[in-house]
Amino acid sequence: MLYQHGTLALLVPGLLEGTTTMGELLTHGDTGIGTGEGLDGEIIVLDGHAWKVGRTGVVEAVPDDLTLPFANIHRAAFQYQCERRDIGLEELNRRIVEANGRANTFFSVIVRGTFSFIKTRAVIKQQAPYPTLEEVADRQAIFLGHDVRGTMLGYFSPVMFHGAAVAGFHEHFLADDHSIGGHVLDAVLERGEILSQVFDTLVTHLPVDNPDYRNHDFSRDNIAEAITNAEGDTAK
């Protein structure tokens, strides 16, 4: 089962208030990704431990009281898929989908190994009143790493769910030595193993007690385009 708090669509108009806590999120799994209130850093959860990368690039442990507007989490039960060498991110992700044969299914993937190149970002934390997602898309810190050993954790969402999540892959990275991390924009895997986990159930928890969420008219928002633009590499 994949547990998701919030949706990417609610970030589009700037509904960035934290509506769950990390402590609560960890009751639903031990592996995941997300962001803090106001898009406060890029979060990755591995083996039940949560880490955050902010604008300075420093990797910090996430306290249980940190609030989040959006996150994915699940209990890890990954199956070994294959090993890959000298492959770029786009080709790697294409082969992962082909190997799973599940383009219309939610699944998670972990890539563990050495990356000859990794490019990540962390959106700079925003303050209320919050701007829209597109307005903050270029307000991000970019980090580059070479010959880095670490873990890339991602979730694949079917096209039909674009809006609730981002269609395709949403991936975060954490170096073993915590020298670099964040939302993955580009990468070249020198050598590593790929493991995947397929979900037949998606549980989406919505912030129904948040008045801004309840009262917002999402029909006025260009959700699909805004998410696509925000999730891609705007610094090429």
PAVEX-688127 format. One line per 10 residues: their letters; for each residue y, z, x of N, C-alpha, C. Coordinates in steps of 0.2 Angstrom, whole numbers, plus 2048, in hexadecimal, padded with zeros to 3 digits. Atoms other than C-alpha are relative to their C-alpha. Example, Ala and Ser with C-alpha at 12.3 -4.5 7.8 and 13.67 -1.06 7.14 Angstrom:
# PAVEX-688127
AS> 7FA:800:804:7EA:827:83E:806:800:804  7FA:7FF:7FC:7FB:824:844:805:803:7FC
***
This chain:
# PAVEX-688127
MLYQHGTLAL> 7FA:800:804:800:800:800:806:800:804  7F9:800:7FD:812:7FC:806:805:803:7FB  7FB:7FC:803:81F:808:801:807:7FD:802  7F9:803:7FE:831:801:800:805:804:7FC  7FA:7FD:804:841:80B:7FC:805:7FC:800  7FA:804:801:84F:801:7F5:7FE:7F9:801  801:807:7FF:850:7EE:7F7:806:7FE:805  7FB:803:7FC:859:7E3:803:806:7FD:7FC  7FB:803:805:863:7DC:7F4:805:805:7FF  7FB:7FB:802:86C:7ED:7F1:805:801:806
LVPGLLEGTT> 7FB:7FF:7FA:873:7EC:803:805:7FA:800  7FC:806:800:87B:7DB:7FF:807:801:7FE  7F9:7FE:802:88A:7E2:7F5:803:806:804  7FD:7FA:7FC:88C:7F1:801:7FD:806:7FD  803:7F9:803:881:7FE:7F8:7FC:803:806  803:7FE:7F9:87E:806:809:7FF:808:800  801:7F8:801:87D:819:803:7F9:801:801  806:7FD:7FF:86E:822:809:7FD:803:7FA  803:7FE:806:862:825:7FA:7F9:803:801  806:7FC:7FF:853:82D:802:801:802:807
TMGELLTHGD> 7FF:7FD:7F9:850:837:812:7FA:7FE:804  805:802:7FB:845:833:821:7FA:805:7FE  805:7FB:801:83B:843:81D:7FC:7FE:7FA  803:803:806:837:83C:80B:7FC:7FA:802  803:806:7FE:833:82B:812:7F9:801:804  806:7FF:7FC:826:832:81E:7FB:803:7FC  806:7FE:804:81C:839:810:7FC:7FA:7FD  803:806:803:818:827:80B:7FD:7FC:806  803:804:7FB:812:821:81C:802:802:807  7FF:7FE:7F9:812:822:82F:803:7FA:804
TGIGTGEGLD> 7FE:806:7FC:818:810:834:805:7FC:7FB  7FB:803:804:828:807:82E:806:7FE:804  7FA:802:7FE:839:800:830:805:802:7FB  7FB:7FF:805:84A:803:828:807:801:803  7FA:7FF:7FE:85C:807:82A:803:807:7FD  7FD:7FA:803:867:817:828:806:7FE:7FC  7FA:800:805:876:81A:81C:805:7FC:804  7FB:804:7FD:884:80D:81F:7FD:7FB:806  803:805:7FB:878:802:829:800:804:807  800:7FC:7FA:876:810:836:7FA:7FF:804
GEIIVLDGHA> 805:802:7FB:86B:808:843:7FA:7FD:7FD  807:803:802:85A:800:843:7FB:805:801  805:7FA:800:84C:80C:83F:7F9:7FD:801  807:802:7FF:83A:80A:845:7FC:806:7FF  804:7FA:801:82C:816:840:7F9:7FE:803  807:801:7FD:81C:816:84B:7FC:806:801  804:7FA:800:80E:823:84A:803:806:7FD  7FD:7FA:804:818:82E:83E:806:802:804  7FA:7FE:7FD:827:82F:84A:805:7FA:7FF  7FA:804:802:838:827:845:805:800:806
WKVGRTGVVE> 7FB:801:7FB:844:81F:851:805:7FC:7FE  7FA:804:802:855:818:84F:804:7FD:806  7FC:804:7FB:85F:80B:85A:807:7FF:7FD  7F9:802:802:872:80B:857:804:7FC:804  7FB:805:7FD:881:802:85E:800:801:807  800:7FF:7F9:87F:80A:86F:7F9:7FD:804  806:802:7FD:86D:804:871:7FB:806:802  804:7FA:7FE:867:816:874:7FB:801:7FA  805:7FE:805:856:81A:86B:800:807:7FF  800:7F9:802:857:82A:862:7FB:802:7FB
AVPDDLTLPF> 804:7FE:805:84B:834:858:804:801:7F9  7FD:800:807:84F:834:845:7FE:807:7FD  801:7FA:803:851:845:83D:7FE:7FF:7F8  803:801:807:848:848:82C:806:7FF:7FB  7FB:800:805:859:84A:823:805:7F9:800  7FC:807:800:860:838:828:7FE:7FD:7F9  801:803:806:863:82F:818:800:7F8:801  801:808:7FF:85E:81C:816:801:7FD:7F9  800:804:806:862:80F:809:7FB:7FB:7FF  805:805:801:854:804:80D:7FB:801:806
ANIHRAAFQY> 805:7FF:7FB:843:806:816:7F9:7FD:7FD  807:801:802:831:800:816:7FB:804:804  805:7FC:7FC:822:80B:81B:7F9:800:7FD  806:800:802:810:80C:81A:7FB:804:805  805:7FC:7FC:800:815:821:7FD:7FB:804  803:805:7FB:7FA:80B:830:7F9:800:7FF  807:802:800:7E9:803:82E:7FF:7F9:803  800:807:7FE:7EB:7F4:839:7FA:7FE:803  806:803:7FD:7DE:7E8:83E:801:7FB:805  7FF:804:7FB:7DD:7DF:84E:7FF:7F8:7FE
QCERRDIGLE> 800:807:802:7E1:7CC:84C:7FF:7FC:806  801:804:7FA:7E3:7C4:85D:804:802:806  7FC:7FF:7FA:7EB:7C4:86E:804:7F9:801  7FC:806:7FF:7F9:7B8:872:804:801:807  7FC:800:7FA:802:7B3:882:805:7FA:800  7FB:805:7FF:812:7AA:886:802:7FC:7FA  7FF:803:807:818:7A7:874:807:803:7FE  7FA:7FE:803:829:7A7:86C:7FF:803:7F9  800:7FD:806:82D:7B1:85D:7FE:7FC:7FA  801:804:806:82E:7A3:850:7F9:7FD:800
ELNRRIVEAN> 807:802:800:81D:79C:856:7FB:805:7FF  805:7FA:801:815:7AD:857:800:802:7F8  800:7FE:807:81A:7B1:845:7FD:7FA:7FC  804:805:804:814:7A0:83F:7F9:800:801  807:7FF:7FF:803:7A3:847:7FD:806:7FC  802:7FA:804:802:7B4:83F:7FF:7FF:7F9  801:802:807:805:7AD:82E:7FA:7FC:7FF  806:805:800:7F8:79F:831:7FA:804:800  806:7FC:7FF:7EB:7AC:837:7FF:804:7FA  801:7FC:806:7EE:7B7:828:7FE:7FC:7FA
GRANTFFSVI> 801:804:806:7EE:7A9:81C:802:803:7FA  7FE:7FC:805:7F8:7B3:811:808:800:7FF  7F8:801:800:80A:7AC:80F:802:803:7F9  7FE:7FD:807:80A:7B3:7FD:7FE:807:800  803:7F9:800:805:7C5:802:805:804:805  7FC:7FC:7FB:80F:7D3:80A:7FB:803:805  804:7FD:7FA:808:7D9:81B:804:802:805  7FD:7FD:7FA:80D:7E2:82A:7FD:7FE:806  802:802:7FA:80B:7DD:83C:803:804:806  7FE:7FD:7F9:80B:7E6:84D:7FF:7FC:805
VRGTFSFIKT> 801:804:7FA:80D:7DD:85D:802:805:806  7FF:7FC:7FB:80A:7E8:86C:7FF:7FC:807  800:804:7F9:80D:7E1:87E:806:800:804  7FA:801:7FB:819:7DB:88B:804:7FA:7FD  7FB:805:802:828:7D1:885:804:7FD:806  7FC:803:7FB:82F:7C5:892:808:800:7FE  7F9:800:803:83F:7C5:887:800:803:7F9  800:7FD:807:844:7CF:878:808:800:7FF  7F9:7FF:802:855:7CE:86F:800:803:7F9  800:7FC:806:859:7DB:862:807:801:7FE
RAVIKQQAPY> 7F9:7FE:803:868:7E1:858:800:807:7FD  7FF:7FA:804:86E:7F1:850:807:7FF:7FD  7FA:801:804:87B:7EF:842:804:806:801  7FC:7FB:7FF:88A:7FA:845:801:804:7FA  800:7FC:806:88B:809:839:807:7FF:7FD  7FA:801:804:897:806:82B:802:807:7FC  7FE:7FA:803:8A2:813:822:802:7FE:7F9  7FE:802:807:8A5:814:80F:808:800:800  804:805:804:8AC:80B:806:7FD:7FA:804  803:804:7FC:89F:800:80C:801:7F8:7FF
PTLEEVADRQ> 7FF:807:801:8A1:7ED:810:7F9:7FD:7FD  807:803:802:894:7E0:80A:7FC:7FE:806  805:802:7FB:885:7DB:814:803:7FA:804  7FD:806:7FC:88D:7CA:819:806:802:804  7FA:7FE:7FC:89D:7D3:81F:7FE:804:806  802:7FC:7FA:893:7DE:82B:7FB:7FC:804  805:804:7FC:887:7D0:831:802:7FF:807  7FE:801:7F9:891:7CD:841:803:806:803  7FE:7FA:7FD:895:7DF:844:7FA:803:803  806:7FE:7FD:886:7E2:84F:800:800:807
AIFLGHDVRG> 801:800:7F9:881:7E7:860:7FA:7FC:802  805:804:7FE:876:7DB:869:7FD:803:807  803:7FD:7FA:869:7E1:876:7FB:7FB:803  804:805:7FD:85F:7D6:882:7FB:804:805  805:7FD:7FB:84F:7DB:88C:7FC:7FB:803  804:805:7FD:844:7D3:898:7FA:804:803  806:7FD:7FD:832:7D7:89D:7FF:808:7FD  801:7F9:804:831:7E6:890:7FA:800:7FD  806:7FE:804:822:7EE:88A:801:804:7FA  7FF:7FC:806:822:7F4:879:7FD:7FD:7F9
TMLGYFSPVM> 803:802:807:81E:7F2:866:805:7FD:7FC  7FC:803:806:825:7E6:859:7FC:801:7FA  802:7FE:806:822:7EC:848:803:7FB:7FA  7FD:804:805:825:7E0:839:7FC:800:7FA  803:801:807:822:7DD:827:801:7F9:7FE  7FF:807:803:81F:7CC:81F:800:800:7F8  7FF:800:807:825:7C9:80D:800:7F9:7FE  800:807:803:821:7BA:802:807:7FE:7FE  7FA:803:803:82F:7AE:7FD:802:802:7FA  7FE:7FE:807:82E:7B3:7EB:803:807:800
FHGAAVAGFH> 7FD:7F9:800:834:7C5:7F0:806:800:804  7FA:800:7FD:843:7BF:7F9:806:803:7FC  7FB:7FC:804:851:7CB:7F4:7FD:807:800  803:7F9:7FF:845:7DA:7F2:7FF:802:807  800:800:7F9:842:7D7:804:802:7F9:803  7FE:806:7FD:845:7C9:811:7FA:7FC:800  806:805:800:839:7BA:80E:7FE:7FF:808  802:800:7F9:82F:7B9:81E:800:806:804  801:7FA:7FC:82F:7C5:82C:807:804:801  7FB:7FC:7FE:83A:7D4:82F:7FD:805:805
EHFLADDHSI> 803:7FC:7FA:837:7DC:840:804:804:804  7FC:7FC:7FC:83D:7EA:84A:7FB:801:807  803:7FF:7F9:839:7EE:85D:801:807:803  7FF:7FA:7FC:837:7FE:867:7FC:7FF:807  803:800:7FA:834:7FD:87A:7FC:807:801  803:7FA:7FE:827:809:881:804:806:803  7FB:7FB:7FC:834:811:88C:806:801:7FD  7FA:7FF:804:841:811:87E:806:7FD:803  7FA:803:7FD:84C:806:889:804:7FB:7FB  7FD:804:804:84F:7FA:87B:7FC:800:7F9
GGHVLDAVLE> 803:800:807:84C:7F8:868:805:7FD:7FB  7FC:803:805:853:7F2:858:7FD:7FB:7FC  802:805:804:852:7E4:84B:7FE:7FA:805  802:806:7FB:849:7D5:854:803:7FA:7FD  7FD:807:801:853:7C5:855:7FC:7FA:803  804:805:7FC:849:7BC:862:7FB:803:805  805:7FD:7FB:83A:7BF:86E:7FC:7FB:803  805:804:7FD:82E:7B7:87A:7FB:806:802  806:7FC:7FE:81D:7C0:87B:7FD:7FE:806  804:803:7FA:816:7BF:88C:7F9:801:7FF
RGEILSQVFD> 807:7FF:802:806:7C7:887:7FF:806:7FC  800:7FA:804:801:7D3:879:7FA:7FF:7FB  805:800:805:7F5:7D7:86B:804:800:7F9  7FD:801:806:7F9:7D3:859:7FB:804:7FB  803:7FC:805:7F3:7DF:84B:803:7FF:7F9  7FC:801:806:7F6:7DC:838:7FC:805:7FB  802:7FC:805:7F4:7E6:828:802:7FD:7F9  7FE:803:806:7F4:7DE:817:800:805:7FA  7FF:7FC:806:7FA:7E6:807:7FF:7FD:7F9  801:803:807:7F5:7E3:7F5:804:804:7FB
TLVTHLPVDN> 7FC:7FC:805:801:7F0:7EE:807:801:803  7F9:7FE:7FE:814:7F1:7F0:803:805:7FB  7FC:7FB:804:81D:801:7EA:807:800:802  7F9:800:7FF:82F:7FF:7E8:804:806:7FD  7FD:7FA:803:839:80F:7E6:808:7FE:800  7F9:801:801:84B:80C:7DF:804:806:7FF  7FB:7FA:801:85A:817:7E0:803:801:7FA  7FD:800:806:85C:819:7CE:805:806:7FE  7FB:7FA:801:866:82A:7D0:807:7FE:803  7FA:801:7FC:873:821:7DA:805:7FB:7FB
PDYRNHDFSR> 7FC:804:806:881:81B:7CD:803:7FA:803  7FD:807:7FE:888:80D:7D8:7FA:7FB:800  806:805:801:876:805:7D8:7FF:7FF:7F9  801:801:807:874:808:7C6:805:7FB:7FC  7FA:804:803:885:800:7C1:802:7FA:803  7FE:806:7FD:886:7F2:7CD:7FD:7FA:7FD  803:806:803:884:7E0:7C6:7FE:7FB:806  803:804:7FB:879:7D7:7D2:800:7F8:7FF  800:807:802:87B:7C6:7C9:806:7FD:803  7FA:803:7FD:88C:7C4:7D2:7FF:7FF:807
DNIAEAITNA> 801:800:7F9:884:7C5:7E3:7FC:7FA:802  804:805:7FE:87D:7B7:7ED:7FB:803:805  805:7FC:7FD:86E:7C1:7F2:7FC:7FC:806  805:804:7FC:862:7B4:7FA:804:7FE:807  7FC:803:7FB:870:7AC:805:802:806:805  7FE:7FA:7FC:877:7BD:80B:7FB:803:804  806:7FD:7FC:866:7C4:810:7FE:7FB:806  802:805:7FB:862:7B4:819:804:800:806  7FB:800:7FB:872:7B4:823:800:807:804  7FF:7F9:7FC:872:7C7:827:7FA:801:804
EGDTAK> 806:7FF:7FC:860:7C7:82D:7FF:7FC:806  801:805:7FA:861:7B8:839:805:802:806  7FC:7FF:7FA:869:7B7:84A:807:7FD:7FF  7F9:803:800:87C:7B5:848:803:800:806  7FD:800:7FA:87F:7B7:85A:7FD:7FA:805  802:805:7FC:877:7A7:860:805:7FC:803
***
